Amino acid sequence: MASGPLQGLKVIEFAGIGPGPFCGMLLSDMGADILRIERKGADAGRDPRVEIDRRGRSSVSLDLKRPESVAACLALCEKADVLFEGYRPGVMERLGLGPDAALERNPRIVYGRMTGWGQHGPYAPRAGHDINYIAITGALHAIGTKGKPVPPLNLVGDYGGGAMMLAVGLLSAVLHARATGQGQVVDASISDGTSYLTAIFYRLRALGQWQEERAANLLDGGAPFYDTYRCADGRFVAIGAIEPQFYALLLEKMGLAGKLRHDQMDRAAWPAMKATFAEVFASKTRDQWVEIMGDADTCFAPVLTAQEAAHDPHNIARSTFVEIDGIRQPAPAPRFSHTPGAIQASGTGAAVREVLQSWGLSASHVGELVDAAEA
């Protein structure tokens, strides 16, 4: 039995990489009933236990070049609230599964399109990955050391600017469809979404509070009180004491109260202040600093590895990580007071017929889809 605020929402996910699977995981963890259409043979040899971003969905493998597979997918569209895909522009149209075909079968369906560059524009047909998409937004230029931009994993583009924006777009369009009966296409591009995430920095630039130089600003490691520091054991701590009262308490805990002559926001003094901070933090181990800071409001935290994060007392108290079939993974987020999300059960193999029947497909359509999958 599904659990979560999206219980009853029926979603078709055409399997892809990066932001698509993450969006599917997010919707599934919130209770949506998702049927994932895989390319035939794509799941061969995969261990489903470690496919964390594919968890909680039923799946069926199809050869979408076969007419019977396309016909079955269109029949599924009649039952779905949402369909989303992550192919290059034009691929779904060539398969006969583009937005026009889906909306003709179901005028209420929300059709999500997840790409790097978007559905139109001079870059739309190009190949690329997260690093390329965020490069044209100004975000990548702002992240890194003075010497060079540094890839911020693929959290900024694929997941922040991509998957999260797609999820918001899909659910917004579902609300509109339920109010009006009118479905629509959601064009979610990573470059658009990442640009959207930079809104606050445009405000800071307009106020004259942001420089284009990296590691020279309040939030990019330029400020001595908003950065990471190496400790005596080679591990790191993170501090973010922006507000004056937190900064004052941080200095007290570091043994620097009354010893720094410069004002906190004196940018000209930041390099010297940072050197002092680095020297002090290097004098003790990370865990010693954890003990010194305690529960004080210094905006301090140890920089943990993924292994350490699972054993952090706060993460344990909130059950931030769970273990399924021996594989540790993040628990669903955010939390809901009345309709808690959960990692849903998935249906593959012998369960496919039951899954398709639960979608309300006729016996003939179920037979067509299973036969196409097994052919």
ABEGO torsion letter per residue (X at the ends): XBBEAABGBBBBBBBBBEAAAAAAAAAAAAGBBBBBBBBBGAABGBBAAABAAABGBBBBBBBAABAAAAAAAAAAAAABABBBBABBBGAAAAAGABAAAAAAABAABBBBBBBAAEABEAAAABBEBAAAAAAAAGAAAABEBAABBBBBEAAAAAAAABAAAAAAAAAAAAAAAAAAGBBBBBBBBAAAAAAAAAAAAAAAAAAGABBABBGABAAAGABAABBBBBBAAGBBBBBABABAAAAAAAAAAAGABGABABBAABAAAAAAAAAAAAAAAAABBAAAAAAAAEABBAGBBBBBBAAAAAABAAAAAAGABBBBGGBBBBBBOBBBAABBBBBBBBBBEAAAAAAAAAAGBBAAAAAAAAAAAAX
